[in-house]
Amino acid sequence: MALLGEIEVHLVEFHLFVAWNYLRSYTTVQPISDQEENTMVRLTLVVFVIFVFALPTFSGTHKEAYPNACSEIWTAVKDTLGNPENYTIKIADESRMTASYSVKHSAHVTITGALRQRPNTVSLNSTGTGCQIEVQSNYSGFEHNDAGDFIKRVNESLAKLKGAAASDAAKPADAK
């Protein structure tokens, strides 16, 4: 019996020895040559440059057409930009119905998002009886959709303003 127990101990020791050497062979760091190191540095730089210069392709002009007059849309735009939790107005031109603003983001997931934080612009163009809103946004992607969020908020403000105008029209005039 003792011989059998001794053989089992030696088998376990042998398996541990083989497993240890197997793992050690894969975890041993081999020295890399200067050429391999230069190649890795170059590849890293190329990937970084691609990300820095390719991300602006996600920015651009986003357009939305409305059947309303531009004066109504401009009121909704001013109401939207007046929310200090979301926007800071840099420049607003009432006569041309344009504005430059910064979006307040709580956090940026990437460094490029933080570096590309520049003002967005909005302008209104009359199209016959309707109006077209153009939002020039510096970023739209998985992190933020500045133009989409802005247009959504303008639509909400427009609905709120129409609701307020409808309730004012429904109120009877006070008799004097």
N, C-alpha and C positions, 0 to 999 in steps of 0.2 A: 504494500500500500504506500509506503513512504516513497518508493521509487516512482510510482505513478504521480504523486503530488509534486515530486522534484522535476519530473518531465514537464508537467503542466506549467510550473514556474519558469522553466527554461524556455518553453514555447511562448509564453506571454512576454518574457524579456526579449526574445528574438523578434516578435511582432512589433514591440515598442521600438526596438532598435531600427528595424526596417522602416517603420512609419516616420520616425525622427529623421532619418537620413533622406527619405523621400521629401518631406516637408522642407528640410534644410536646403535641398538642392534647388527648390523653387523660390526660396526667400533670399538666396545669396545674391547680393548686389554685385553685378559685374561692372567694372569700370568702363565708362564710355569714352570714346575717342573725342578729340577736339572737333573733328568734322561732324560727328553725330550731335555734339552739343550745339554747334553753330546751326545745324539744320533744325534742331528743335527750337532754338531761339528765333530763327527766321520764320518758321511755321507759326509760332505764337504771335509774332508781330504781324504777319499777314492776316491771321484770323482777327486780331484786334482792329486792324485798319479796315477790314471788310465790315466789321460790325459798326464802327464809327461812321463810315461813309455810306453804308447801305441803309441804315436806319432812317435817314431823311426821306427815303422813298415811301415810307408810310405816311408822311405828312402830305398836305396838299389842300386844294380848295374843295369844299363840300357845298353843294348848292341844293336849295329846297325852294320850290315854287308854292305860292299861296294865292288864293283868289281874292284876298283882302287887299285893301289899299296899303301902300307903304307906310302911311302915317299910323295906321293901326299896328302894323308889325313893329315899327320903330318904338312905339309905346311899350310893347311887350319886350322888346330887346332891352330898353332902358330899365324896365322892371326887373328883368333877369339879371342884368349886370349890376343892379343896385343891391343885390344880395351879397353882403360883405363876407359871408362864410364861404362863398364859391369863387368870387371874382374881385379883382382890383382894376378899376378903370384907369388906364394910362392916358388916353386921349379920346375925346368924343367930339364929333363934328355934327351938330344938329342939322345944318343946312345940307350937307352931303349925305347924311344918315350913315355915317361910318364911325366905328369905334375900335380902339386898340385896347386890349385888356390882358391881364395875366390870370391864369387859372391857379387857384389855391389847391394843391394836392397835399394830402396828409402825409404821404410817404412815396418815395420812388424805390422801385424794386431794383433798378439797375443804375449804374453810374451814368450811362448815356442819357437816361431819363432826367437825371438831375442836371446834367450838363446842358441839355437841350431845352431847358426851361426858359423860353422866350415868349414875348407877348403874341397873342393871337389877334386876328382882326376880323371884324364883321362889317359887311356893307350891304345896303339894300338897293336894288335896282328895279325901277318900275318896268313892268311888262304889260303894256296896254291897261287893262282894268285890274290886273293883279300885281304881285310883287315877288321878286326873287331875292332870297337871302343867300349871301355867300359868306361862308366862314372859312377863313384861312387858318388852319391849325398846324402847329409844329409837330404834333404827335398824335397818333392813333394806333393802338395796338392792344396787346394783352394787358398792358399796365393801365392805360387810360384811353378813352375815346373822347377827346376834348370836344371835337366838332359835334359828334352825335349827342353827347351830354348837353351841350349848349342848345342845340336845336330842340331837344326834348324839353328842356326847361323853358325855352321860348314858347313852345306849343302849350305847355302847362300855364304859363303866364297869360297867353292869348285867350285860353279857355276861361281862366279866372277873370280876366278883364271883360270878356263877353258876358259872363255870368253876372258880373256886377252891373254892366250896362243894361242887361235884360231886367234885373231886379229894380233898377232905378226907373226904367220905363214902365214897369208894372205898378209902381207906387202912385196912388192918386195925388193930384196936386192939392196942396193945402188951400182951403178957402180963406180968403182974407176979409 
